[in-house]
Amino acid sequence: MEDLSILVCDDSETIRKQMIDTLGTIGITNVYEASNGEEAIFVCREKEPHLVFMDIIMPKKDGIAALKEIHHQFPHVKVVMASSTSGLAHLKKSKLLGAYSFIQKPISEITLMNIINKYLDERSKSRSKV
């Protein structure tokens, strides 16, 4: 997991820090952060993380708009949408725009591990086919 890079994008500094701490406890140390969709797109351009955990409701550029742009410019970057509200409309729109997954906040360590393991398993399978 040392080569795995993750971007945590949320307008709440507290949530970002909690996620970064949790990722650290499970062995992920290559973590970037952004506080809105504009920053997330910039970080993706500069660092090209493997996974992005993206809040939906944020200032400047919301998660849906950022997802659309990231998916278009960096189709290999997997974006996981996170929301504290269970909006079915957000879920449908996220899936249509190419979201890798959709999770409910607060995000537990088990949820993070499940998504990371799913990503690593898929990456391993795709590499073994080459």
C-alpha positions as CSV (number, residue, x, y, z in Angstrom):
1,M,0.0,0.0,0.0
2,E,3.1,2.3,0.2
3,D,2.7,3.3,-3.5
4,L,-1.0,4.2,-3.1
5,S,-1.7,7.9,-3.2
6,I,-5.0,9.3,-2.0
7,L,-6.6,12.8,-2.1
8,V,-9.0,13.7,0.6
9,C,-11.3,16.6,-0.5
10,D,-13.7,18.1,2.0
11,D,-14.5,21.7,3.1
12,S,-14.3,20.6,6.7
13,E,-10.8,20.7,8.0
14,T,-11.8,18.4,10.9
15,I,-13.2,15.7,8.5
16,R,-10.0,15.9,6.3
17,K,-7.8,15.5,9.4
18,Q,-9.8,12.6,10.7
19,M,-9.6,10.8,7.3
20,I,-5.9,11.5,6.9
21,D,-5.3,10.1,10.5
22,T,-7.4,7.0,9.7
23,L,-5.6,6.5,6.4
24,G,-2.3,6.7,8.3
25,T,-3.3,4.1,10.8
26,I,-4.0,1.7,8.0
27,G,-0.6,2.4,6.4
28,I,-1.5,5.0,3.7
29,T,1.1,7.8,4.1
30,N,0.9,9.3,0.6
31,V,-2.1,11.5,1.2
32,Y,-3.0,14.9,-0.2
33,E,-5.8,17.2,0.8
34,A,-8.1,19.8,-0.8
35,S,-10.8,22.0,0.7
36,N,-13.0,22.4,-2.4
37,G,-13.5,21.1,-5.9
38,E,-11.1,23.6,-7.6
39,E,-8.3,22.6,-5.3
40,A,-9.1,18.9,-5.9
41,I,-8.7,19.4,-9.7
42,F,-5.4,21.2,-9.2
43,V,-4.1,18.4,-6.9
44,C,-5.2,15.8,-9.5
45,R,-3.3,17.7,-12.2
46,E,-0.2,18.0,-10.1
47,K,-0.1,14.6,-8.3
48,E,-2.5,12.3,-10.1
49,P,-3.6,10.3,-7.0
50,H,-5.0,6.8,-7.4
51,L,-8.1,7.5,-5.3
52,V,-10.0,10.6,-4.4
53,F,-12.5,10.8,-1.5
54,M,-14.7,13.8,-2.5
55,D,-17.3,15.6,-0.5
56,I,-20.3,16.6,-2.5
57,I,-21.4,19.9,-0.9
58,M,-18.5,22.4,-1.0
59,P,-17.9,26.0,-1.8
60,K,-16.3,27.3,-5.0
61,K,-16.8,24.1,-7.0
62,D,-18.9,21.3,-5.5
63,G,-18.0,17.6,-5.6
64,I,-20.3,16.8,-8.6
65,A,-18.7,19.4,-10.8
66,A,-15.2,18.4,-9.7
67,L,-16.0,14.7,-10.3
68,K,-17.1,15.5,-13.9
69,E,-13.9,17.4,-14.6
70,I,-11.6,14.9,-12.9
71,H,-13.2,12.0,-14.7
72,H,-12.9,13.7,-18.0
73,Q,-9.3,14.8,-17.6
74,F,-7.9,11.9,-15.5
75,P,-10.1,8.8,-16.3
76,H,-7.7,6.5,-14.4
77,V,-8.3,8.4,-11.1
78,K,-11.0,6.7,-9.1
79,V,-13.3,9.2,-7.3
80,V,-15.3,8.1,-4.3
81,M,-18.1,10.5,-3.5
82,A,-18.9,11.2,0.2
83,S,-22.0,12.8,1.6
84,S,-23.6,13.4,5.0
85,T,-27.0,13.4,3.4
86,S,-28.4,10.4,1.7
87,G,-29.5,12.2,-1.5
88,L,-30.6,9.6,-4.1
89,A,-30.2,12.3,-6.7
90,H,-26.6,12.8,-5.8
91,L,-25.9,9.1,-5.9
92,K,-27.5,8.8,-9.4
93,K,-25.7,11.8,-10.8
94,S,-22.4,10.7,-9.3
95,K,-22.7,7.2,-10.9
96,L,-23.6,8.7,-14.3
97,L,-20.6,11.0,-14.1
98,G,-18.2,8.0,-13.4
99,A,-17.9,7.9,-9.6
100,Y,-16.1,4.8,-8.4
101,S,-18.2,4.5,-5.3
102,F,-20.5,6.5,-3.0
103,I,-20.2,6.5,0.8
104,Q,-22.1,7.9,3.7
105,K,-20.4,10.2,6.3
106,P,-19.1,9.7,8.9
107,I,-16.6,7.5,7.1
108,S,-15.4,4.6,9.2
109,E,-12.0,2.9,9.0
110,I,-13.8,-0.3,7.8
111,T,-15.4,1.6,5.0
112,L,-12.1,3.1,3.9
113,M,-10.4,-0.3,4.1
114,N,-13.1,-1.9,2.0
115,I,-12.8,0.7,-0.8
116,I,-9.0,0.6,-0.7
117,N,-8.9,-3.2,-0.8
118,K,-11.4,-3.2,-3.7
119,Y,-9.3,-0.7,-5.6
120,L,-6.0,-2.7,-4.9
121,D,-7.7,-6.0,-5.9
122,E,-8.9,-4.5,-9.2
123,R,-5.5,-2.9,-9.9
124,S,-3.8,-6.2,-9.2
125,K,-6.2,-8.1,-11.5
126,S,-5.7,-5.6,-14.3
127,R,-1.9,-5.7,-14.0
128,S,-1.9,-9.5,-14.1
129,K,-3.8,-9.5,-17.4
130,V,-1.1,-7.4,-19.1
